[in-house]
Amino acid sequence: MPRLVILGGSGPLGREVIRLLAAGESYVALGRHPPPDPAIPWQPFDPAVDTLGSRLDEARILIHLAPLPLLPRLIEAELPAGLERIVALGTTSVLFKKESGSPRERRIAHEQLRAEAALAHLADLRGLTWTLLRPTLTYGPGDRNVSRIAGFIRRFRFFPIVGSGSGLRQPLLARDLARASLAVLDYPKTLGQSYDLGGGETLTYRAMVVRIFGALGLTPRIVPVPLAAMRSGLAVAARFPGWHFLDPEMAERMMRDLVVESARARADFGFDPGSFSPAECLGGGREERSAR
C-alpha cells in the first residue's frame, strides 16, 4: 500500500515528481487518465467527485497537484486513516490577478484565495499538517505557458508584443517545482507555511520570447502591437475553440512585472531553481527546423 499519494500524478508535473522519488518509495498516482508509463502504479480518480477514502488507508502524505479549489472538498470527505501531511500547489495569480480588470480572472484568483484559507482551516480541524507552494509561470513538457508561445511561433514565425515587453518574469521549470514539492517533506519548518516560488532567473517578457525563438532554432521576429489592438485581437481569438484561455488583460501584463521573492523558500528548504531554459520543454525544435 502507498505511503505517498500523488493526486494529478498522471499529468506532466506528476510524472516529474515520480521521476524524482527515491528508489523503493511506495506511492500511487491518482488521475483521470492513466500515465504513459504502465509501470507507474495508478488508480483512476476524479477529484471533483471521488474521495480518497479507505482504499488508501496506508497513505501518510498527499501531494495535491490538481487545481487547489478541489482540495477542500477532499479534506472534508473521507480521508485515509493514516494521512498526516498535505503538500498542495496554488498559484501566484492570487497576487497578480485578484484586482484584474477581467471578471473571469478576478473570480479565479478569489477562488484560489478561498481554497488557500479552507486548506489551512480544514487541515487544522482534521489534525493534518500542510504546506502550500505558489509557483510563478511554470514550464516543462506539455505546459500551457512556454509551449503555447512556442506553438504560435512555430505556426506564424513571429510573435506580437505590446510596447517593449518590459514586464519581468521568473519562469520556473516544472522539474524544479517537483523537487520543491518533495523537498518540503524533509523540513519541519515548512509545516503550516505558504511559499511563493519563482524561477532562478528574472528576465523581461520580450527576452523570454527571444529565448524561445532561439530554442526553436529560429531568428527572433518580434512585432510591436499597440495595446488597444492587442486587447481586441485577444478578445476575438478567445472566441475560437482551443483559445478560450486568452484574455484581453494578458496584453497589459506584457508590460507588468510578475515577480515574487523566494528567499524564505531558499532558507527553509533549500529551494534552488535553475535559469530559464525553454529547450527543456521544446525538444525537437531545431530538428523540426532542419527537416523542413
C-alpha positions in Angstrom: 0.0 0.0 0.0 1.3 3.5 -0.8 2.9 5.9 1.7 2.6 8.7 -0.8 -0.4 9.7 -2.8 0.2 11.9 -5.8 -3.1 13.5 -7.0 -2.6 14.6 -10.5 0.2 12.1 -10.8 -0.6 11.1 -14.4 -0.1 14.7 -15.6 3.2 16.2 -16.7 4.1 17.7 -13.3 3.1 14.4 -11.5 5.4 12.5 -13.8 8.2 14.9 -12.8 7.5 14.2 -9.1 7.5 10.4 -9.7 10.9 10.6 -11.6 12.4 12.2 -8.5 11.1 9.8 -5.9 13.7 7.8 -4.0 14.2 4.2 -5.0 11.8 2.0 -3.2 9.4 4.8 -2.3 5.9 3.4 -2.1 3.4 5.6 -3.9 0.3 5.7 -6.1 -0.6 8.2 -8.8 -4.2 9.3 -9.0 -5.7 11.0 -12.0 -8.4 11.0 -14.7 -6.2 9.4 -17.3 -3.5 6.6 -17.0 0.1 7.8 -17.2 2.1 6.9 -20.4 4.3 4.5 -18.4 2.3 1.4 -17.5 4.9 0.7 -14.7 3.6 3.6 -12.7 1.1 2.4 -10.0 -2.1 4.3 -10.9 -5.7 4.5 -9.9 -8.4 6.4 -11.8 -9.6 9.3 -9.8 -11.7 12.4 -10.5 -11.1 14.9 -7.7 -14.4 16.7 -8.5 -16.5 13.7 -7.5 -14.3 10.9 -5.9 -12.9 10.8 -2.3 -9.6 9.4 -1.1 -11.5 7.1 1.2 -10.5 3.9 2.8 -8.8 2.3 -0.2 -5.6 4.2 0.6 -5.6 3.7 4.4 -1.8 3.2 4.4 -1.2 6.6 2.8 0.7 9.1 5.0 1.3 12.0 2.6 -0.8 13.6 -0.1 0.8 15.7 -2.8 -2.1 17.6 -4.4 -1.2 18.7 -7.9 -4.8 19.1 -9.1 -6.4 22.6 -9.0 -6.4 23.9 -5.4 -10.1 24.6 -5.2 -10.8 20.9 -5.5 -8.8 20.1 -2.3 -11.2 21.5 0.5 -13.9 19.0 -0.5 -11.5 16.1 -0.4 -10.3 17.1 3.1 -13.9 17.4 4.3 -14.8 14.0 2.9 -13.5 10.6 3.9 -9.7 10.5 4.2 -7.2 7.7 4.5 -7.0 6.8 8.2 -3.2 7.3 8.3 -3.0 10.6 6.4 -0.8 13.1 8.2 0.6 15.6 5.7 -0.6 17.6 2.7 1.6 19.4 0.1 -0.5 21.5 -2.2 0.1 23.7 -5.2 -1.6 27.1 -5.5 -0.6 29.9 -7.9 0.9 33.4 -7.7 -2.1 34.5 -9.7 -3.6 35.3 -6.3 -1.1 38.1 -6.1 -1.3 39.4 -9.7 -4.9 38.8 -10.8 -7.1 39.5 -7.8 -7.5 43.1 -9.0 -7.6 42.2 -12.7 -9.9 44.1 -15.0 -11.2 40.8 -16.2 -14.2 39.4 -14.1 -13.1 35.8 -15.1 -9.6 36.3 -13.8 -10.7 38.0 -10.6 -13.1 35.1 -10.0 -10.4 32.5 -10.5 -8.0 34.4 -8.2 -10.5 34.7 -5.4 -11.5 31.0 -5.8 -7.8 30.3 -5.2 -7.7 32.6 -2.1 -10.7 30.9 -0.6 -9.2 27.5 -1.3 -6.0 28.6 0.5 -7.9 29.7 3.5 -10.0 26.5 3.5 -6.9 24.3 3.3 -5.4 25.9 6.4 -8.7 25.8 8.3 -9.8 22.3 7.4 -6.4 20.7 7.7 -6.1 22.1 11.2 -9.6 20.7 12.1 -8.6 17.2 10.8 -5.2 17.2 12.5 -3.2 17.4 9.3 -0.1 19.3 8.7 0.2 21.2 5.4 2.5 23.3 3.1 1.3 25.4 0.2 3.5 26.2 -2.8 2.6 29.1 -5.1 4.7 28.9 -8.3 5.1 31.6 -10.9 4.8 30.9 -14.7 5.7 27.2 -14.8 7.1 25.5 -17.9 8.0 22.0 -18.9 6.8 19.2 -21.3 3.1 19.8 -22.0 2.9 23.1 -20.2 0.4 25.8 -21.0 2.8 28.7 -20.9 6.0 28.5 -22.9 4.7 25.7 -25.1 1.8 27.9 -26.2 4.1 30.7 -27.1 6.3 28.3 -29.0 3.3 26.9 -30.8 2.4 30.3 -32.0 5.9 31.0 -33.1 6.2 27.7 -35.0 3.0 28.4 -36.8 3.4 32.0 -37.7 7.2 32.6 -37.5 6.7 35.8 -35.5 5.4 36.9 -32.1 3.4 40.1 -31.2 4.3 42.1 -28.1 2.8 45.2 -26.6 5.3 48.0 -26.3 8.8 46.9 -25.4 7.5 43.8 -23.5 9.4 45.1 -20.4 7.4 43.2 -17.8 9.6 41.0 -15.7 9.1 37.2 -15.5 10.6 34.3 -13.5 9.9 31.1 -15.5 10.0 28.1 -13.2 10.9 24.7 -14.6 8.4 22.0 -13.7 11.2 19.7 -12.5 12.3 22.4 -10.0 8.7 22.7 -8.8 8.5 18.9 -8.5 11.8 19.0 -6.4 10.3 21.6 -4.2 7.1 19.6 -3.5 9.2 16.7 -2.3 11.9 18.8 -0.5 9.5 20.4 1.9 8.7 16.9 3.3 12.1 16.8 4.9 11.9 20.2 6.7 9.6 20.6 9.7 9.8 24.4 9.5 7.7 24.3 6.3 4.7 23.0 8.3 1.8 25.4 8.1 3.6 27.7 5.7 3.0 29.1 2.2 5.8 29.9 -0.2 6.0 31.9 -3.4 8.3 30.2 -5.9 9.9 32.0 -8.8 12.4 30.6 -11.3 16.2 31.2 -10.8 16.4 33.9 -13.5 14.5 37.2 -13.9 14.1 38.4 -17.4 11.7 40.6 -19.4 8.8 39.2 -21.3 10.5 40.1 -24.6 13.7 38.4 -23.5 11.8 35.3 -22.6 10.1 35.2 -26.1 13.5 35.8 -27.8 15.0 32.8 -25.9 12.0 30.7 -27.0 12.8 31.6 -30.7 16.4 30.5 -30.0 15.3 27.2 -28.6 13.3 26.6 -31.7 16.3 27.4 -33.9 14.5 30.5 -35.4 15.6 34.1 -35.8 13.5 36.2 -33.4 10.8 38.3 -35.2 9.1 40.5 -32.6 6.2 42.6 -33.9 5.2 45.6 -31.7 1.4 45.9 -31.4 -0.5 48.8 -29.8 -2.2 47.9 -26.6 -5.7 48.5 -27.9 -5.1 46.4 -31.0 -3.7 43.6 -28.9 -6.6 43.6 -26.5 -9.1 43.5 -29.4 -7.2 40.7 -31.1 -7.1 38.6 -27.9 -10.8 39.1 -27.3 -11.6 37.9 -30.8 -9.2 34.9 -30.7 -10.7 33.8 -27.3 -14.0 33.0 -29.1 -12.4 30.2 -31.2 -12.1 26.6 -30.0 -8.8 25.9 -28.2 -8.2 29.6 -27.4 -10.7 30.2 -24.6 -7.8 30.7 -22.2 -6.9 34.0 -23.8 -8.0 37.3 -22.1 -7.5 40.9 -23.1 -5.8 41.5 -19.8 -2.9 39.4 -21.0 -1.9 42.3 -23.2 -1.3 44.7 -20.4 0.6 42.1 -18.4 3.3 42.0 -21.0 4.4 45.4 -19.6 3.8 44.5 -15.9 6.3 42.8 -13.5 5.1 39.4 -12.2 7.9 38.5 -9.9 8.0 37.1 -6.4 10.5 36.8 -3.6 11.6 33.2 -2.9 14.1 33.9 -0.2 12.1 32.1 2.5 11.8 29.0 0.3 15.6 29.1 -0.2 16.2 29.4 3.6 13.6 27.0 4.8 14.0 24.0 2.4 16.9 24.8 0.0 14.9 25.9 -3.0 17.4 26.4 -5.8 15.8 26.7 -9.2 17.7 27.0 -12.5 17.7 29.7 -15.1 15.2 29.8 -17.9 15.9 27.0 -20.4 13.0 26.6 -22.9 14.7 23.7 -24.6 13.7 21.7 -21.6 10.1 21.6 -22.9 10.6 22.2 -26.6 12.5 19.1 -27.7 12.8 18.8 -31.4 12.7 22.5 -32.2 16.0 22.6 -34.1 15.4 19.2 -35.6 12.0 20.3 -36.8 13.5 23.4 -38.4 16.2 21.4 -40.3 13.6 18.8 -41.5 11.5 21.4 -43.4 
